[in-house]
Amino acid sequence: MPVAGVEPGELRNTFSQVRGGTRSHGALDIPAPRGTPVLATADGVVRKLFTSVRGGLTVYQFDLEERYCYYYAHLDGYAPSLHEGQVLLRGDPLGTVGATGNARKDAPHLHFAVIRLDSDKKWWGGTPVDPYPLLVR
């Protein structure tokens, strides 16, 4: 679970929702109070720390085999000393839940996506995978 203290039964599947009128959400929104710890969902490596208009403060983490990318967005802040290239273990802190980017300021949450990487291993590419069934089983 990428948000501390959240139980699987609390999740609602937002993967197939439409956003902005035409864009598929392709991720799971996990509501939590601002400042709640966000945790690595798997062992891996921090590939990119990035601030974007839509995602706000974000982390892109690849699994150790570089088959999947885990995307954490709308963070309020990064964990101290988090840096690109850092090796993570499942459960390591990445940052805290926030409402940066295009998130509603009164609705802090983690936007969590799982992407099956293509052969070129681009952190912005690949095929979205619904994380809901992976987290609730």
N, C-alpha and C positions, 0 to 999 in steps of 0.2 A: 504494500500500500504506500503510495507516494506522499501521503499526508498523515502526519502523526495523529493518533487518536481517532481516526476515521475507521469505522467498521464496514465491511463489505455490504451489509444490509442497508446502509445509509446512502449508497450510491444510486444514482439515476442515470440511465443510458442516454447520453446526449450526442452520440456519435453521428447518427443519421439526420440530426436536425439541420435545417437550412438557416444560414446566417446571411445578413446583408441582402436578402431577397433571392439570391441565386447560388451562393457559395455553400457547399457542404461543410459542416462543422468538422468532421473527421477527427474528433477528440472527445475526451471525457472531461466535463467540468466538475470539480470537487469543491463544493463550498466549505469554507472553514474560516474561523476568525483571523483577521489580519495578524501576522506574526507567528502563526502556527508553523512548526517546522515542516519543511519539504524534504523528503528522503529519497535517496537513490533506490530504484526498484530492482536493480540487478547490479552485479559486478560489471565494471566497465571503465571507460575513460571519458573525461570531459573533452569533447571535441571543439565546442564553440560556446563562448559567453557572448551574448548579443543583446542589444536593445533595439527593438523594432516598433513601428507605429502601432501595429495590431497586437503583437505579443508582449510589448513592454520589455521588462527585464526577463531574459530567457536563458535556459541552459539546454544544450544539445549534448546528450551522452550516448556513446556507442557501447554496445555490449563487447565483451572481450574478443569474440569471433568476427566482429564488425558485420553482423547480419542484420542487426536492428539498431535503430536510433530511438532514444527516449527523449521526448521534448517536453520541457517544463516551462510554462509561461505565466505571465502576470505577477511575477515574484515581487515582493516588497523589498527584498534585499538578498544578497548572496551570503552564504556561510563564510565566516572569516577564513581568509587565505585560499578560498576556492580559485582554481586557475585552470586554464586550458592545458591539456596534457596530463592532468591529475588522474591517478588511478583511484577508482572508487570501489568500495565494497557495498553490497546491498545493505541499506539502512543508514549509510553515511549521510550526514546533513548536506544539502545543496543550497538551501536558502530558507526563506519564509514566504508564506502565502500573502498575496497582496492584491492590488487592483490596478496595476500599471498597464500601459498600452490602451487598447480600446475597451477594457473591462469597465463595467459600471463601478464608479467609485464607492457606492454604498453596498456592493456585493462582492467582497473579496472571495477569491477562489483560485484553485490551481487548474489551469488548462493543461491537461496531460494527454499527449499523443504518442503512439507507437508507430514507427515507420519501418517497413521491411526495405532495407537498402538495396539499390540496384548495384550492378557490378562496378559502377564508377564511384560508389561510396560517398556521394555528395550529401551533406547533411540536410540540404533543402529539398532533396528529391526522394524518390522511392514510392512505395505503395502503402497508404494508410491501413493500419490494422486496428480493428475495434478493441480497445483495452478493457472494456466492461467485462466480457466473459473471462478474461485473464485474471481480473482482480476479485471477482465474486465467487470463483470456484473454490 
